[in-house]
């Protein structure tokens, strides 16, 4: 009797978990070709940011603190292949354009905004 009760509880939970584990659609990242589409959402002029690898999006980004807030940040995912900027914690001063990121891709915290970033010029700060 106990085995039937446990089986009737565990089997549906196991099946529901297996059905809910289909990650294929979520793990597909947008290609950088869509990076240059659309109108710029914001301009970046002489901003200071910190380079970091975003594990949720599997991409490098420049993180900038939003002025006037104590915890809000913008993550700008490079539109360009800037291998020289792929160093964790590097400080960089840059100018460029923020472009809209994919609508279905949301940051894991509310105080973070995602954008594509077209870097026009930069200098590495030491």
NORGI-V622204 format. One record per run of one state. SS is the DSSP state (@ for helix, = for strand, . for the rest). FROM is the first residue (numbers start at 1). TO is the last residue. If there is no record, write none. Layout:
# NORGI-V622204
ss: <SS,SS>
from: <FROM,FROM>
to: <TO,TO>
This chain:
# NORGI-V622204
ss: <.,@,.,@,.,@,.,=,.,=,.,=,.,@,.,=,.,=,.>
from: <1,2,20,24,28,32,37,40,55,59,66,73,79,83,86,91,101,112,126>
to: <1,19,23,27,31,36,39,54,58,65,72,78,82,85,90,100,111,125,126>
